[in-house]
Amino acid sequence: MILDRFGIEGKVAIVTGAGLGIGRGIAIGLAEAGADVAVGARTRSDLEEVANRIRTLGRRALVVPTDVTRQAACEHLVEATVEEFGRLDILVNNAGGAMPRAAMDTSEGFMARTFAFNVTAPLTLTKLAARHIVDTAGHGAVVNISSRSASMTQTMFVAYGAAKAALDRLTRNIAPELAPRVRVNAIDVGGVATRSLDVVLTDDSLRRQFVEGTPMGRPGEPEDIACAVLYLVSDASSWVTGKVFEIDGGSESTSIAVQAPPLEPTVLEGRDLSAGN
C-alpha cells in the first residue's frame, strides 16, 4: 500500500530547536508517525514538555539540552541518541534564526554568528549523524529547515537571508556526497505562526498585510512543516535528494516589508558631505 511508504515506525530521529514552534511541531509529528525522538534545544523545560507529549503518544523520547553552535554539544547529542536508542535514522536540522538588522548595522561578528548558527551547525550535525545513520541503520535522511528568505529580497535580513541561501547550497552540494545511503533535502519555510513571526508582525495592520499577501490566506502552522518533513524522511521520498522544497502558502515575494532606516548623507563638523566640493 502506498500509505505504508509514509510510515516511520521504529525509526529514531533527532530534531534540533525542538522546544518551541516549528521544531516542536516536527518532533511531535514524527512521533505521531511512529518514530522515537531525541529533542535538542537550549532550554530544558521546553524540551521536557515536548518529550512528555511524545511519551503520551506511546513513543520514546530523549531530552538533550544542546547549543548547536558548540561542536562538543553536537557530538554529545548524536552520541547520546545512539546510546539510548541503539540506532539513528533521521536528523532534522531545525535550530537557526537571526533577528532583523539593517545592513549598515550588521557587524562582522553578527554575520559570523548568524552563519555559525544557520550553516556551520547543520553541517557539523549532518557529518556526525551521517556516520551513525550508515553504521546503525544502513540508510536514512537529513532535512535542513531553511527559509524563503534565502531567495526573496527582504530588507533587514541581509545576514539571515545570506545564511539560509548558504544552507540551501550546502544541502544541494552535500547530497551527492552522502548518496545513496543518506538523503539530504531542505525546506524553505515561509511565514509560520510562531514567536519568530511575532517579532516581525508587531501590529494588526502588519498581520493583515501578511495574510493578504499570502495566496493561501493564512500563516503556516508548525504541522504544515511537519507534514513536509515526514515525506522527506520516509520511504515515500526514497528517490529524492539534494532538493529544496518551498513550503510557504504560495508566496512568490515577501508578504510584508520590514522598513530599514534610510541611508542619509554623513554630516561632519557641520559640513554636509552630500553637497560635493
C-alpha positions, 0 to 999 in steps of 0.5 A, a space after each residue: 500500500 502506498 500509505 505504508 511508504 509514509 510510515 516511520 515506525 521504529 525509526 529514531 530521529 533527532 530534531 534540533 530547536 525542538 522546544 518551541 514552534 516549528 521544531 516542536 511541531 516536527 518532533 511531535 509529528 514524527 512521533 505521531 508517525 511512529 518514530 522515537 525522538 531525541 529533542 535538542 534545544 537550549 532550554 530544558 523545560 521546553 524540551 521536557 514538555 515536548 518529550 512528555 507529549 511524545 511519551 503520551 503518544 506511546 513513543 520514546 523520547 530523549 531530552 538533550 539540552 544542546 547549543 548547536 553552535 558548540 561542536 562538543 554539544 553536537 557530538 554529545 547529542 548524536 552520541 547520546 541518541 545512539 546510546 539510548 536508542 541503539 540506532 539513528 535514522 533521521 536528523 532534522 536540522 531545525 535550530 537557526 534564526 537571526 533577528 532583523 538588522 539593517 545592513 549598515 548595522 550588521 557587524 562582522 561578528 553578527 554575520 559570523 554568528 548568524 552563519 555559525 548558527 544557520 550553516 556551520 551547525 547543520 553541517 557539523 550535525 549532518 557529518 556526525 549523524 551521517 556516520 551513525 545513520 550508515 553504521 546503525 541503520 544502513 540508510 536514512 535522511 537529513 532535512 535542513 529547515 531553511 527559509 524563503 528568505 534565502 531567495 526573496 529580497 527582504 530588507 533587514 535580513 541581509 545576514 539571515 537571508 545570506 545564511 539560509 541561501 548558504 544552507 540551501 547550497 550546502 544541502 544541494 552540494 552535500 547530497 551527492 556526497 552522502 548518496 545513496 545511503 543518506 538523503 539530504 533535502 531542505 525546506 524553505 519555510 515561509 511565514 509560520 505562526 510562531 514567536 519568530 513571526 511575532 517579532 516581525 508582525 508587531 501590529 494588526 495592520 502588519 498581520 493583515 498585510 501578511 495574510 493578504 499577501 499570502 495566496 493561501 490566506 493564512 500563516 503556516 502552522 508548525 504541522 504544515 512543516 511537519 507534514 513536509 518533513 515526514 515525506 522527506 524522511 520516509 520511504 515515500 521520498 526514497 528517490 529524492 535528494 539534494 532538493 529544496 522544497 518551498 513550503 510557504 502558502 504560495 508566496 512568490 515575494 515577501 508578504 510584508 516589508 520590514 522598513 530599514 532606516 534610510 541611508 542619509 548623507 554623513 554630516 561632519 563638523 557641520 559640513 554636509 558631505 552630500 553637497 560635493 566640493 
